[in-house]
Amino acid sequence: MKRIMISLVFLIGMQGSAQINMDHLKVGDPAPSIHAFDQEGRRINSDEILSDHRILLIFYRGNWCPHCKKHLSALQDRLDQFKDKGVFVVVVSPETLERTKETAQKFQTDFSIVHDAQNTIMESYKVAFEVNNKNVTKYYKFVNQRIAEYNEENNNVLPVPATYLIEKDGKISFVHYDPDYKRRSDLDEILKML
């Protein structure tokens, strides 16, 4: 009986993240190109940026998420250190352009925040997942309300809050990918690696 209960708990836990892609990009993989506009209307072209800089790419759910806010604040606090090490920071979210501007003002950011129109960047990096009560079992109603308020209409997609360091050769050299939205990349550890 005990084995059956453990198996059921395991299966339920697996079902909770069924639509989260565990076959995400890994260290050594080529980084998909990014072509978008940031909150200031600046064109972001990762191929051009990589000719002079590495890229630190961070995906966040929205400025409604307390863990995202804490991570973005820590990023802004360390931004000069990343710049000094030749790293260009790009932050990607499904939030609307207006909300990315709001986030930038709130944190007084000097890094680029990109609205991921039609989730193309999130999908190419394999971090996108549909918000439903199977993969967001905890706080589903709250999260669903927030994405209705912050994302484009009829876009119920969020990213796993992942982090990628992309080298000038276009290859990924660091990955933090954890479906647990409370666990974020350690920015100080990344700085030590640079």
C-alpha positions as a Python dict, from the first residue, in 0.01 Angstrom:
ca = {
    (1, 'M'): (0, 0, 0),
    (2, 'K'): (283, 236, 88),
    (3, 'R'): (442, 178, -256),
    (4, 'I'): (114, 257, -430),
    (5, 'M'): (82, 585, -238),
    (6, 'I'): (439, 686, -322),
    (7, 'S'): (379, 603, -689),
    (8, 'L'): (58, 809, -692),
    (9, 'V'): (232, 1108, -533),
    (10, 'F'): (512, 1080, -791),
    (11, 'L'): (270, 1061, -1084),
    (12, 'I'): (68, 1357, -958),
    (13, 'G'): (389, 1555, -920),
    (14, 'M'): (493, 1467, -1276),
    (15, 'Q'): (154, 1569, -1408),
    (16, 'G'): (193, 1909, -1239),
    (17, 'S'): (475, 2003, -1478),
    (18, 'A'): (359, 1804, -1782),
    (19, 'Q'): (374, 2098, -2021),
    (20, 'I'): (704, 2234, -1896),
    (21, 'N'): (976, 2134, -2142),
    (22, 'M'): (1241, 1942, -1954),
    (23, 'D'): (1433, 1908, -2282),
    (24, 'H'): (1546, 2270, -2256),
    (25, 'L'): (1861, 2419, -2405),
    (26, 'K'): (2185, 2314, -2239),
    (27, 'V'): (2545, 2432, -2205),
    (28, 'G'): (2717, 2403, -2544),
    (29, 'D'): (2397, 2442, -2746),
    (30, 'P'): (2380, 2724, -3002),
    (31, 'A'): (2169, 3010, -2871),
    (32, 'P'): (1872, 3101, -3092),
    (33, 'S'): (1890, 3454, -3233),
    (34, 'I'): (1687, 3725, -3066),
    (35, 'H'): (1527, 4001, -3274),
    (36, 'A'): (1299, 4234, -3079),
    (37, 'F'): (1256, 4583, -2939),
    (38, 'D'): (1312, 4675, -2577),
    (39, 'Q'): (1114, 4906, -2350),
    (40, 'E'): (1288, 5214, -2497),
    (41, 'G'): (1219, 5111, -2856),
    (42, 'R'): (1582, 5007, -2913),
    (43, 'R'): (1630, 4723, -3161),
    (44, 'I'): (1778, 4416, -2995),
    (45, 'N'): (1963, 4188, -3235),
    (46, 'S'): (2160, 3923, -3048),
    (47, 'D'): (2380, 3847, -3350),
    (48, 'E'): (2502, 4208, -3357),
    (49, 'I'): (2541, 4228, -2978),
    (50, 'L'): (2752, 3910, -2974),
    (51, 'S'): (3008, 4067, -3205),
    (52, 'D'): (3122, 4279, -2907),
    (53, 'H'): (2964, 4133, -2591),
    (54, 'R'): (2849, 3820, -2420),
    (55, 'I'): (2476, 3817, -2342),
    (56, 'L'): (2314, 3740, -2010),
    (57, 'L'): (1960, 3640, -2101),
    (58, 'I'): (1699, 3623, -1825),
    (59, 'F'): (1335, 3520, -1860),
    (60, 'Y'): (1086, 3650, -1605),
    (61, 'R'): (713, 3602, -1556),
    (62, 'G'): (606, 3958, -1480),
    (63, 'N'): (645, 4241, -1234),
    (64, 'W'): (347, 4098, -1044),
    (65, 'C'): (571, 3808, -932),
    (66, 'P'): (756, 3878, -604),
    (67, 'H'): (1042, 3640, -694),
    (68, 'C'): (1083, 3812, -1032),
    (69, 'K'): (1091, 4154, -868),
    (70, 'K'): (1358, 4045, -624),
    (71, 'H'): (1569, 3893, -904),
    (72, 'L'): (1538, 4201, -1129),
    (73, 'S'): (1629, 4430, -840),
    (74, 'A'): (1940, 4218, -769),
    (75, 'L'): (2024, 4231, -1140),
    (76, 'Q'): (2004, 4611, -1147),
    (77, 'D'): (2227, 4627, -837),
    (78, 'R'): (2494, 4421, -1018),
    (79, 'L'): (2448, 4562, -1367),
    (80, 'D'): (2766, 4772, -1366),
    (81, 'Q'): (2969, 4462, -1272),
    (82, 'F'): (2822, 4273, -1566),
    (83, 'K'): (2891, 4565, -1800),
    (84, 'D'): (3250, 4590, -1674),
    (85, 'K'): (3295, 4225, -1772),
    (86, 'G'): (3163, 4287, -2124),
    (87, 'V'): (2817, 4141, -2069),
    (88, 'F'): (2505, 4285, -2231),
    (89, 'V'): (2190, 4204, -2032),
    (90, 'V'): (1860, 4119, -2201),
    (91, 'V'): (1550, 4039, -1998),
    (92, 'V'): (1253, 3874, -2172),
    (93, 'S'): (890, 3861, -2057),
    (94, 'P'): (544, 3794, -2199),
    (95, 'E'): (430, 4118, -2034),
    (96, 'T'): (290, 4379, -2270),
    (97, 'L'): (516, 4659, -2389),
    (98, 'E'): (339, 4898, -2151),
    (99, 'R'): (409, 4664, -1860),
    (100, 'T'): (778, 4630, -1955),
    (101, 'K'): (801, 5010, -1945),
    (102, 'E'): (634, 5005, -1605),
    (103, 'T'): (883, 4743, -1483),
    (104, 'A'): (1176, 4948, -1614),
    (105, 'Q'): (1052, 5261, -1436),
    (106, 'K'): (981, 5073, -1115),
    (107, 'F'): (1335, 4931, -1096),
    (108, 'Q'): (1502, 5224, -1276),
    (109, 'T'): (1665, 4969, -1501),
    (110, 'D'): (1954, 5029, -1733),
    (111, 'F'): (1914, 4689, -1901),
    (112, 'S'): (1691, 4599, -2193),
    (113, 'I'): (1352, 4446, -2118),
    (114, 'V'): (1192, 4282, -2418),
    (115, 'H'): (823, 4209, -2465),
    (116, 'D'): (818, 3866, -2625),
    (117, 'A'): (556, 3920, -2894),
    (118, 'Q'): (377, 3592, -2970),
    (119, 'N'): (614, 3408, -2731),
    (120, 'T'): (868, 3347, -3007),
    (121, 'I'): (1179, 3397, -2791),
    (122, 'M'): (1042, 3187, -2505),
    (123, 'E'): (951, 2908, -2746),
    (124, 'S'): (1287, 2912, -2923),
    (125, 'Y'): (1462, 2879, -2586),
    (126, 'K'): (1213, 2607, -2479),
    (127, 'V'): (1107, 2791, -2163),
    (128, 'A'): (743, 2868, -2256),
    (129, 'F'): (457, 2683, -2092),
    (130, 'E'): (82, 2723, -2090),
    (131, 'V'): (-72, 2830, -1761),
    (132, 'N'): (-342, 2581, -1671),
    (133, 'N'): (-449, 2405, -1354),
    (134, 'K'): (-239, 2099, -1444),
    (135, 'N'): (99, 2274, -1452),
    (136, 'V'): (21, 2559, -1212),
    (137, 'T'): (-152, 2368, -938),
    (138, 'K'): (-60, 2614, -665),
    (139, 'Y'): (-198, 2969, -692),
    (140, 'Y'): (-358, 2893, -1030),
    (141, 'K'): (-641, 3143, -988),
    (142, 'F'): (-403, 3421, -879),
    (143, 'V'): (-152, 3354, -1160),
    (144, 'N'): (-429, 3332, -1418),
    (145, 'Q'): (-567, 3670, -1306),
    (146, 'R'): (-224, 3830, -1324),
    (147, 'I'): (-141, 3707, -1673),
    (148, 'A'): (-483, 3826, -1794),
    (149, 'E'): (-390, 4168, -1658),
    (150, 'Y'): (-24, 4181, -1768),
    (151, 'N'): (8, 3970, -2086),
    (152, 'E'): (-139, 4036, -2427),
    (153, 'E'): (-503, 3937, -2460),
    (154, 'N'): (-554, 3560, -2485),
    (155, 'N'): (-189, 3487, -2405),
    (156, 'N'): (-179, 3249, -2111),
    (157, 'V'): (188, 3160, -2151),
    (158, 'L'): (467, 3214, -1899),
    (159, 'P'): (835, 3125, -1910),
    (160, 'V'): (1021, 2904, -1671),
    (161, 'P'): (1232, 3181, -1511),
    (162, 'A'): (1554, 3063, -1675),
    (163, 'T'): (1894, 3230, -1722),
    (164, 'Y'): (2142, 3177, -2006),
    (165, 'L'): (2492, 3314, -2057),
    (166, 'I'): (2573, 3330, -2427),
    (167, 'E'): (2932, 3358, -2545),
    (168, 'K'): (3047, 3564, -2843),
    (169, 'D'): (3060, 3249, -3054),
    (170, 'G'): (2684, 3212, -3001),
    (171, 'K'): (2712, 2909, -2773),
    (172, 'I'): (2546, 2883, -2433),
    (173, 'S'): (2804, 2858, -2153),
    (174, 'F'): (2575, 2873, -1848),
    (175, 'V'): (2217, 2761, -1787),
    (176, 'H'): (1990, 2797, -1488),
    (177, 'Y'): (1663, 2622, -1566),
    (178, 'D'): (1437, 2525, -1278),
    (179, 'P'): (1058, 2485, -1310),
    (180, 'D'): (1031, 2587, -943),
    (181, 'Y'): (957, 2957, -989),
    (182, 'K'): (1106, 3036, -646),
    (183, 'R'): (1457, 2928, -750),
    (184, 'R'): (1650, 3182, -956),
    (185, 'S'): (2001, 3208, -1091),
    (186, 'D'): (2266, 3327, -849),
    (187, 'L'): (2396, 3643, -1012),
    (188, 'D'): (2703, 3657, -788),
    (189, 'E'): (2801, 3306, -895),
    (190, 'I'): (2766, 3408, -1260),
    (191, 'L'): (2987, 3711, -1200),
    (192, 'K'): (3254, 3488, -1045),
    (193, 'M'): (3253, 3272, -1359),
    (194, 'L'): (3319, 3566, -1591),
}
